[in-house]
């Protein structure tokens, strides 16, 4: 029997409610066709994000009760620091309340206006934090990562040719660091190979530029390395993690993913001078250096979560559950980025809705329709999130892919619920040209996808011929 097997028992359940389609239609319109604005109690299956939405274990809940809330040098801090150093190996551990705070601190200190930060693909908050300090976020993913239909084992790999071209174009002095996101979230949750990490590391060291990992899904990436790179088939997950991070100079971490907690993050660095500057800014923005915006109980739960996330049985089930959702979508003829990602399935909205041009946000239209059809909340990873202006021409550039991410929270949903999600996706695809594009009626100056409001192009209903 080749089925994902839950390596845990369920002790506590939470009641969920289903609202009627007319009620969903009303809520969607009132939210400006932005599912971020729909109340959680009106969501049936919530796949908006896997960030901070997972279920903690009994040992994590126990750790909450034993947390030390001393303001400075608490016991919980000491335990947390020890676990992080054991896994990641860096000299300085700087706690933050979540990942984007770690990014904000790093870029505020390390990036100057006009400087360029290459990555495989920057995610939304990373890109926004780079641009907030006047930097340029440059994507250098290998071309295979931009083809949704291509089956390849490591579509998150960075292109060494694109990276070298960036140094040639902008010059060494304009590139303060290189980022590598593992797994590559914006590119479909696709892993980065250890061979590629070694090559990028060697290039950065030759250039004298630090390599910083966005490590929020480091354990999932390590599992893919173990399963897909023959040279590491016999390596343990912790040993692969230590090898990966030994090739870099630091990392940012949203612990709300592979830390298995609902809040928390950290920044690790080897550079003493850089770490001191970041720590001084941390005290101003987040808190004392041994808690960084987190309660002692949060540090204790996070330390336990970092131990649990590297369990091979957990990882096999976690990634297997996502793969099974992909298999069901394949059976139903729903186009998605292949192969299945580590934490999510990314639906291919351009393939599903070819009649909607990118300037009418096909992925956002698909996301809205998922909620209307079945109370399923996903998130758009397309033009609404990633449209940007070319720094040289000033013209609006659409992203290469229009994706809808179905991010699966850790240890939360059953396979029956995910089978339901697949059926809702198939119903949306079946609507075809009845589904209309969207236009923006309000947008903020940054990270617009969180709070923007939209309407069907020209007004009216999301689906042609439908009465709200």
N, C-alpha and C positions, 0 to 999 in steps of 0.2 A: 504494500500500500504506500504510494508516493504522495501523501498529503501532508500539509503543514500540521504539526501536532503541538498544541499549546503546552509549553513547559511550565505551567502554573495552574493553580486552582483559583476560581473566582470566589472571593469572600464577601464582597460588598457589591451591590448593584444600585444603579441610579435610574429612576423612572424617566422615560422620555415620552413626549406627547406628539401626536401628529395633528397638524392643522389642515383644514380643508383647502382645496385648490382655490376657491374664490378668496379665501382669507390670505393665502400665499400671494395671489395676484395683487391684492390690495397692499400688502406689506412690501412687496417688491417695488411697486410704483412709488409708494411713500419713501422708500429708501433710495430713490433715484437710480434704480437698477444697479445698485452697488450692494452686494451681499454682506459687506463688512458692517452695514448699518442695520441689518436685520437682527432682532433680539434672539439670543441663543435658545430661549424656550420655544421659539417657532421653527427651530431646525430639527429635522428628524435624524439625519446622519450628517455629522459635521466633519468635513474633510478640508476645511479652510486651510489648516496648517497642522503640522506635527510638532510645532514649537510650544512647549509648555502645556500640551493638552493630553499627555500620557497619564497612565495610572501608576502610582508608586507601589512598591512592594511592602510586605509586612515589616521587613527589616528597615526600610526607609522611614515608614511611619514610626517605628520604634526609635529610630535615630532622632526624629523630631523631638521626642520627649526627653532625650538626654542631651540636647543641645546646650552648649555653654554660652550664655548671653553676655559675658564680660565684654566691655567696650574694646579693650586692647588685649591682644595675645591670648585669646580664649583657647580653651582646649579643642573646641570644634575647628578653629582656624588651623591649629597645629596638625590635626588629623587630615583636614582637607589639603593643606599644603603638601603633606607627605605623600598622599595618594597621587596628586597631580604631578609632583616631581618624579614619582616612580614610573608613571605612564609616559609623560611627555619629555622629561629629562632636562628641562630648561632651568637656568639659575634663578630666575625671578618669577614669582607667581603673584599676580595682581588681581584680586577679586573684583568683580563688578556685578551690578544687579541683573544684567543680561548682555547678550552678545553685541548689540549695537552700541552699548556704552563702551565696551572694549575697543570696538572699531573707532568710535569717536575720539577716545583718548589717544589711540595710536596715531591716527591721521592728524589730529590737532598738533601733535608734537613733531611727527616725522615728515609731513608733506607740506610743502610751501606752494603758494599760488603759481600756476603754470606748470607744475611738475606732473609727471605721468606715472600712474600705477598700473602696470600690466597684470592681468589675471587670465585664467582660462575663461571664466565668465563671472563678472561681478554680480552678486545678488543685489536686490533693491536697496537695502539699508547700507550695504558696503559702498555701492556706487554713490548713494546720496551723501554719505559721510566724506568720501573723497571729494566730491564736487562742492560740498559745503565749505571746505577750506580752500577752494579755488583750484583744486587739482583736476586732472583728466583721468577718468576710469577707462582703461583700454582692454577690450576683450581679445584674447589670443588663443581661443580654443582651436583644436585641430578640426579641419573641415568635416571629418566624419561625424563630429558632434553636432553638426548643423543639418544633418539629413535624418529626419524622423523615421524613415522607413528602413534605414540601414541597420542590419544586425551586426554589431561589433562589440567586443568585450569591454573596451575601455574608451568610451566616447567622451569621457571627461578630460582626456589628456590635453595638455597644452601643446601648441604647435611651436617647436623650437625655431622654425623658420619665421613665424610671425613675431616671436619674441626677439629674435635677432634683428628683424626689420625695424622693430620699435626702437631698439638701441641705436640703430643706424640713423633713423629718422630724427629722433629727439635728442640723442646724445646721452652719454652716461650721466652727466651732471643733472639732467632733468628727470632721472628715474631714481627715486630714493629707496624703493623696495619693490619686490615682486610678490604678488599674492597667488596662492594656489588653493582653490576651494575643493575640499574632499568630504563627501562626494560633490559633484558639480550640480548644484541645485537648479540654477537657471537653465541648464542644459539637459534637464530631464532626470536629475538625481543619478547621473551616470558616474561611475567610479573612475579614478585616476590610477594608472598602473604604477607599481613600484619602479619599473624600468623608466617610465617617464619622469617620475619624481627624482630619480637619480640623475637623469639627464638635465632637468631644469636646475637642480642643485649645483651640478658641475658648472653649468653656464653662469649661474649667478655668482658663484665663487670666483670664476675667471674674471667676471666683470667687477667684482668687489662690491656687489649689491646684496643686501640681506634678502633671504627668502622667508616669507611669513605665510603660514598656513591658516586658512579659514577652516577650523577643525571641528565644526559642530556635528558632523556625522562621521567622525574618524573611525569608529568601530565598524560601522557598516562598510566603509571603504576598505578596511583591513580584511573583512570577511570576503569581499570580492577579490582582493589580491590573493588570498589563500585559495579560493575556489577556481580562479581563472588564470593565474600565473603558475605554471608548472614548477618553477624553481622554488616556490614558497608553499607548496602543497602540504609539506610536513611541518611548517612553522606554526607556532601557536599565535593566537590573535595578539596577546600582549607583546610577543617578540616582534611581530610585524609592526605594531604601533611604535615600539621603541626605535626600530630601524627607520621608519618613515620620518619621525620627528628629529632623529639625529642628523638628517639631511637638511634641516632648516635652521633658522635663527630665532624662531619664536612662533607664536600662534595666537589668534583670537578664537574665542570659544563661546558660543551660545549653548550653555549647559541645559537649556530647555529642550534640546534634541537628545544627543547621546549621553547627556548627564542624567537622563530619566527623571528630571524634576520639573516643577511648574514655574520656577523662577531661578535665575542665576546665570553667571557667566564669569569669564576670566580672560586675562591677557598674560601670556608667558613671553619672556624675553631673555636673551643671553647678554645683550649689550648693557653694561652697568650704567653708563651715562644716560642712555635712552630710557632705561627703566626708572632712573631717579627723576627725570623730567616728567615721565608719565605718572609716577607715584605722587609727585607734588600736585599735579593737576587732579589726580584722583581725590586727594584730600579736599580740594575745593569743590569738586562736583559730586562725588559719590559717598565718601566717608573715610574713616580711618583705614590705613593700609591692610589691617588684618580682618576687616569685614567688608569693606568696599560696597556698601549699600545692601548687604544681606544680613539677616538675623543669623545668630549662631546655629539655630535649628536648621536653617536652609543650608548652611555649609555642611552640617553633619549629614543631612539627607543626600546632598550632592556627592559627598565622598563615598557614601554607600552605593549610589547610582553608578558612579564611575567604575566601581568594582563589578557590579552586576552586568553592565552593558557589554563587557567583553566575554561573557559566557557564550560558548559556541552554540549551545542548544537554543538560547534566546535568539541569537542572530540568525540561525537557520530558520526558526519559525517566523521571525520578524520579516525577513526578506522573502521567505517562501509565501507568506500571506499576501504580500504585494504582488508577487509573481502570479499567484493563483487568480487574483483580480484581473491581471493582464490577460491570463488565459481565457477567462470568461468573456472579457471584452472582445478578444480575438474571435471567439465562437459566434458572437453576436454581430460581428462585422463593424465594430466601432474602431475607427482609426486612432492609434496612439503611438507615441514615440517608443521605438523598440531598441534594445530589449527593455523590460520593465526596470524601473529605477529601484534604488534601495529603500527609499521611504515613501515613494509615491508613484502613481501612474500619471503620465502627462498626455492628455488627449490632444490630438492634432486637429485644431479648429479649422485650419485652412483646408485640410482635406475633407473635413466633415461639412463645412459651409463654404464651398468655393464661390458662391454667389455674393458673399459679403466682402467688400474690399477692406484692406487693412486700416484705412482711415476711418472705417465704421466699426472697428473693434470686434472682429468676429469671435475672438476668445471670450471677451466680456459678454457678448450676446449668448454664447453657449453656456457660460457660467450662470447667467440670469435664468436661462431656460431650464437648467438642471434644478434650480430651486422651484421654479414654477411647476415643473412636471412632477417632482417627487419630494420636495423638501430637503434636497441634498445641497449642502453648501460646499463649494470648491473655491479655487482662486485662479484668477486670470494671470498668466505669465506671457504676456504678449505686448501689443502696442500701447495699451493703457498704462502698463507698468514700465515699459522700456523704450518708448519713443524718446529720442533725444536729438539734440542739434549737433551736427558735425562741427567739431572745433575749427576746421579750416574753412568750410563753406557757409556755415550757419544754417544749412537746410535741415529740415526734419528728416531723421533717419528711422525707418521702421525696423524692428528686430527681424532676424532671419526666420524665426519661427513664431507661430501663434498657438500657444499651448494653454490648456486648462489643467491645472494640477489637482489631482485627487490625493492629498497628503493624508496618510493613514496614521492616526495617533497610536502610540505604543501601548499595547496591552489593554485596549479599550473596546474595539468592535469585534463582533463575531463574524464568521465567514458568511452566515446567512444574511447579515446586514450588508456585507460587501457584494454579495450576489444581487441583492436588491439594487444597490448603486449601479451595477453593470446594466441591469434592465432599464433603469431610468436613463442612463446614457444612450442606450439603444433607441429609446423612445424619442429622445431629442434629435438624434441623427435622422430618424424616420420623418421628422417634421420637415426636413429639407428646406426648400425655398420659402416655406411659410414663415420661417424665422427671419426677423428683420435685423438690420444693423442698428448701431446706437450712435448718438452724438452727445458731446459733453455740454452740459448746461452750467456746471460750476467745476472749477479745479483749483487746488491750492498751488503755491509756487514750487513745492517739493513733495516727493512721494505721493503723487496725486491719486494713485489707485486706492489709497486707504480711505479718502474722504470725498473723492469726486462724485458728482451727481450727473446722471445721463438720462436720456429718453430715447425711445425708438425714433429713427430718422424721420423727420417730418411730423412727429407726434403720433398718437394713436396707441395701438397695442403691440406687444412684443411679437405676437404671432398674427400674421395677416388673417383676417376673417374671424378673429376671436373676439368675443364680447367680454369685457372685464366685469 
